[in-house]
Amino acid sequence: MMRSLVLRFVVLLWAVFIWRADAKAAGENQRAAMLTRYRGAGQYDITREYLEVSSGNRTSRGFLYKPFQYPTSRAFLIPKPFQEESGEEEGEAITQAASTQVWPGLVFGHGICAEAEFYEHLLSIVASWGYVVFATDEYSDCDPSAFMRGETVNTTAYAEELERNVAYLREREDVNSSLIGIAGHSMGGGASVNAAAALGNVVRAVIPIAPWNGIEPRPSSMVSRVSAPLLIMCARNDSLVPCTGPVTTEIDFAGIRIPFASIMPEEDVDWGGGVFAIYENVNPQTPAILAVVRDANHLTIADSDGSRMSRAERYFSRFLRFPQIELPAGTIVPTIEYLVAFLEWTMREDAVAFDLLWGQQGIMEDYRFMQPVQRSSA
């Protein structure tokens, strides 16, 4: 009798174990299996060049990513009366290139002390979908240890830099001046909100990624002035710019770790309410989405497979400690593909992108985000 009870108990425990394992696997497969049409590179090849752009007495430096479309051309034979004048042989074909393609534009702002090239993967993918992208490299050359001495970056000037970058794109012949978006990560995310607030209806879309609510003035105090639709994304495991709650990142001084929050003013321990405070202060009439990425930290949220931000991770790991995230097999961090989808909706009125973002399924069933995703004023 006792042996029979023990056997039943063991079988029950095994059944519970199998059920939990299957449920975990199902959850991981659900996150891994979500596939949108906006994942990966678009249809265009791209070019990249480093530019110095003058604006008044200021010079902006950054990388321009541009889609390249092989020109549609037509060949024709040179008529006989023009053979001698042209110097061409009879019957020789020449081509006439099509007119210059005009694209939507996107300005991108990097994080504090981060090089624009850290975001090469993200920027290249966006450009390949048919966007001219200008990524500023200003304010990337700084000494992170200076912050330990109480020195700061002029974040107000950084937002003004993004405003100048928008003006530059609007003046380009290959950019549609009425279709400009602005995005950024960390400091660049917060600055993208402030720049959009200053620019008004010049901007068609704002995509702050892990936006730092610690820049001046706080984006949470400026976002109500933003009229363009917002897609705000933050990471559940972000210890430096958390979605909400206190900063938990540690500083590494020659192997000795101290809380980052210990060098911060008390009122900044949670960056004034963090990313959630930005979303909560959006104008009620402005379409806005707040999506919390499940499996990412402060850096890998700007990635797709957790490895493309490795250069940034090596750089910042000299003095900061971020949580390491193990992605479930096959999972793609959703940030970039939803950034693309948001641009396709706001810039090209893509109905599929609209359904993905605002429908009852799509983003609301994508378990790479913490559910439910917050949405307002669709």
Secondary structure in CASP SS format (residue, H / E / C, confidence):
PFRMAT SS
TARGET T0000
AUTHOR 0000-0000-0000
METHOD secondary structure of the structure
MODEL  1
M C 1.00
M H 1.00
R H 1.00
S H 1.00
L H 1.00
V H 1.00
L H 1.00
R H 1.00
F H 1.00
V H 1.00
V H 1.00
L H 1.00
L H 1.00
W H 1.00
A H 1.00
V H 1.00
F H 1.00
I H 1.00
W H 1.00
R H 1.00
A H 1.00
D H 1.00
A H 1.00
K H 1.00
A H 1.00
A H 1.00
G H 1.00
E H 1.00
N H 1.00
Q H 1.00
R H 1.00
A H 1.00
A H 1.00
M C 1.00
L C 1.00
T C 1.00
R C 1.00
Y C 1.00
R C 1.00
G C 1.00
A C 1.00
G C 1.00
Q C 1.00
Y C 1.00
D E 1.00
I E 1.00
T E 1.00
R E 1.00
E E 1.00
Y E 1.00
L E 1.00
E E 1.00
V E 1.00
S E 1.00
S E 1.00
G C 1.00
N C 1.00
R E 1.00
T E 1.00
S E 1.00
R E 1.00
G E 1.00
F E 1.00
L E 1.00
Y E 1.00
K E 1.00
P E 1.00
F E 1.00
Q C 1.00
Y C 1.00
P C 1.00
T C 1.00
S E 1.00
R E 1.00
A E 1.00
F E 1.00
L E 1.00
I C 1.00
P C 1.00
K H 1.00
P H 1.00
F H 1.00
Q H 1.00
E H 1.00
E H 1.00
S H 1.00
G C 1.00
E C 1.00
E C 1.00
E C 1.00
G C 1.00
E C 1.00
A E 1.00
I E 1.00
T E 1.00
Q E 1.00
A E 1.00
A C 1.00
S C 1.00
T C 1.00
Q C 1.00
V C 1.00
W E 1.00
P E 1.00
G E 1.00
L E 1.00
V E 1.00
F E 1.00
G E 1.00
H C 1.00
G C 1.00
I C 1.00
C C 1.00
A C 1.00
E C 1.00
A H 1.00
E H 1.00
F H 1.00
Y H 1.00
E H 1.00
H H 1.00
L H 1.00
L H 1.00
S H 1.00
I H 1.00
V H 1.00
A H 1.00
S H 1.00
W C 1.00
G C 1.00
Y C 1.00
V E 1.00
V E 1.00
F E 1.00
A E 1.00
T E 1.00
D C 1.00
E C 1.00
Y C 1.00
S C 1.00
D C 1.00
C C 1.00
D C 1.00
P H 1.00
S H 1.00
A H 1.00
F H 1.00
M H 1.00
R H 1.00
G C 1.00
E C 1.00
T C 1.00
V C 1.00
N C 1.00
T H 1.00
T H 1.00
A H 1.00
Y H 1.00
A H 1.00
E H 1.00
E H 1.00
L H 1.00
E H 1.00
R H 1.00
N H 1.00
V H 1.00
A H 1.00
Y H 1.00
L H 1.00
R H 1.00
E H 1.00
R C 1.00
E C 1.00
D C 1.00
V E 1.00
N E 1.00
S E 1.00
S E 1.00
L E 1.00
I E 1.00
G E 1.00
I E 1.00
A E 1.00
G E 1.00
H E 1.00
S C 1.00
M H 1.00
G H 1.00
G H 1.00
G H 1.00
A H 1.00
S H 1.00
V H 1.00
N H 1.00
A H 1.00
A H 1.00
A H 1.00
A H 1.00
L H 1.00
G H 1.00
N H 1.00
V H 1.00
V C 1.00
R C 1.00
A E 1.00
V E 1.00
I E 1.00
P E 1.00
I E 1.00
A C 1.00
P C 1.00
W C 1.00
N C 1.00
G C 1.00
I C 1.00
E C 1.00
P C 1.00
R C 1.00
P H 1.00
S H 1.00
S H 1.00
M H 1.00
V H 1.00
S H 1.00
R H 1.00
V C 1.00
S C 1.00
A C 1.00
P C 1.00
L E 1.00
L E 1.00
I E 1.00
M E 1.00
C E 1.00
A E 1.00
R C 1.00
N C 1.00
D C 1.00
S C 1.00
L C 1.00
V C 1.00
P C 1.00
C C 1.00
T C 1.00
G C 1.00
P C 1.00
V C 1.00
T C 1.00
T C 1.00
E E 1.00
I E 1.00
D E 1.00
F E 1.00
A C 1.00
G C 1.00
I E 1.00
R E 1.00
I E 1.00
P E 1.00
F H 1.00
A H 1.00
S H 1.00
I H 1.00
M C 1.00
P C 1.00
E H 1.00
E H 1.00
D H 1.00
V C 1.00
D C 1.00
W H 1.00
G H 1.00
G H 1.00
G H 1.00
V H 1.00
F H 1.00
A H 1.00
I H 1.00
Y H 1.00
E H 1.00
N C 1.00
V C 1.00
N C 1.00
P C 1.00
Q C 1.00
T C 1.00
P C 1.00
A E 1.00
I E 1.00
L E 1.00
A E 1.00
V E 1.00
V E 1.00
R C 1.00
D C 1.00
A C 1.00
N C 1.00
H C 1.00
L C 1.00
T H 1.00
I H 1.00
A H 1.00
D C 1.00
S C 1.00
D C 1.00
G C 1.00
S C 1.00
R C 1.00
M C 1.00
S H 1.00
R H 1.00
A H 1.00
E H 1.00
R H 1.00
Y H 1.00
F H 1.00
S C 1.00
R C 1.00
F C 1.00
L E 1.00
R E 1.00
F C 1.00
P C 1.00
Q C 1.00
I C 1.00
E C 1.00
L C 1.00
P C 1.00
A C 1.00
G C 1.00
T C 1.00
I C 1.00
V C 1.00
P C 1.00
T H 1.00
I H 1.00
E H 1.00
Y H 1.00
L H 1.00
V H 1.00
A H 1.00
F H 1.00
L H 1.00
E H 1.00
W H 1.00
T H 1.00
M H 1.00
R H 1.00
E C 1.00
D C 1.00
A H 1.00
V H 1.00
A H 1.00
F H 1.00
D H 1.00
L H 1.00
L H 1.00
W H 1.00
G C 1.00
Q C 1.00
Q C 1.00
G H 1.00
I H 1.00
M H 1.00
E H 1.00
D C 1.00
Y C 1.00
R C 1.00
F E 1.00
M C 1.00
Q C 1.00
P C 1.00
V C 1.00
Q E 1.00
R E 1.00
S E 1.00
S C 1.00
A C 1.00
END
